[in-house]
Each structure stands twice: as C-alpha cells, then as structure tokens.
Amino acid sequence: MATFEEMTEEGLFDELFTGKEMDVFDLLAAGKTNVQIAEIVNITERTVRFHVSNILKKLGARNRTEAVVKAIKKGILDF
C-alpha cells in the first residue's frame, strides 16, 4: 500500500478513505462530537470512534485537530 504522502500527491483520496470515513471526517472537521456524528450518520458512537481512529492512523495524526490540518493542507478537506 502506498504511503499517505504518495497517495495525496497523486490525488488518490478515494482510495485513502472509505465513504463512511469521509462522512465522519467532514463532520469531525466541522467540530461535531462523536455523539453528534453518530446521530447524523446513523451509526453507533463506537463505530464513530473506530472511523476516527482509522482516519488518525491513515494521516499519521495524533489528534483530531492535527488530522484536519493535515487534510486541509493536502487538499482532502475544503474549508
């Protein structure tokens, strides 16, 4: 599997995150809590935590804020 840097340089965002991860990521970036995201996306809070964990790992981020900053810098998220 390619690294985050290789995938973002090639614009392969669709392969980097699943559709559900992007749904969660968009809401996370908008400042929603896990509980709010779970209600909006109609999944459990545990599943939200799972998706957030995957997002952090894929971006090599230590926390939600760092993940959002990295994604904006790479053009994954628009804000």
C-alpha positions in Angstrom: 0.0 0.0 0.0 1.2 3.5 -0.8 2.1 6.0 1.9 -0.2 8.9 2.8 2.2 11.3 1.1 2.3 9.2 -2.2 -1.5 8.9 -2.3 -2.1 12.6 -1.6 0.5 13.7 -4.2 -1.3 11.6 -6.8 -4.8 12.7 -5.7 -5.9 9.2 -4.7 -8.2 10.4 -1.9 -10.9 7.9 -2.9 -8.5 5.1 -2.1 -7.2 6.6 1.1 -10.5 6.9 3.0 -13.8 4.9 2.7 -17.0 6.8 2.0 -18.1 6.4 5.7 -14.7 7.7 6.9 -15.1 10.7 4.7 -18.7 11.3 6.1 -17.3 11.1 9.6 -14.2 13.2 8.7 -16.3 16.0 7.2 -18.4 16.2 10.4 -15.3 15.9 12.6 -13.8 18.9 10.7 -17.0 20.8 11.3 -16.4 20.4 15.0 -19.1 17.8 15.8 -18.7 15.5 18.7 -18.7 11.7 18.4 -22.2 11.6 19.7 -23.4 14.2 17.2 -21.6 12.4 14.3 -23.2 9.1 15.4 -26.7 10.7 15.3 -26.2 12.4 12.0 -24.6 9.4 10.2 -26.9 6.9 11.9 -24.2 4.7 13.4 -23.1 4.0 16.9 -20.7 6.1 18.8 -18.3 3.2 19.0 -18.3 3.0 15.2 -17.6 6.7 15.0 -14.6 6.2 17.3 -13.4 3.3 15.0 -13.6 5.6 12.0 -11.9 8.5 13.7 -9.1 6.1 14.8 -8.7 4.9 11.2 -8.5 8.5 10.0 -5.9 9.4 12.5 -3.8 6.3 11.6 -4.0 6.9 7.9 -2.9 10.6 8.3 -0.3 9.9 11.0 -2.1 12.4 13.2 -2.0 12.4 17.0 -5.4 14.0 17.4 -8.5 15.3 15.5 -7.2 18.8 15.1 -3.9 17.6 13.6 -5.8 15.3 11.2 -8.0 18.2 10.0 -5.0 20.5 9.5 -3.1 17.8 7.5 -6.2 17.1 5.4 -6.7 20.7 4.6 -3.0 21.2 3.7 -3.2 18.2 1.4 -6.5 19.3 -0.2 -8.5 16.4 1.2 -10.9 18.7 3.0 -12.0 22.2 1.9 -12.5 24.9 4.5 
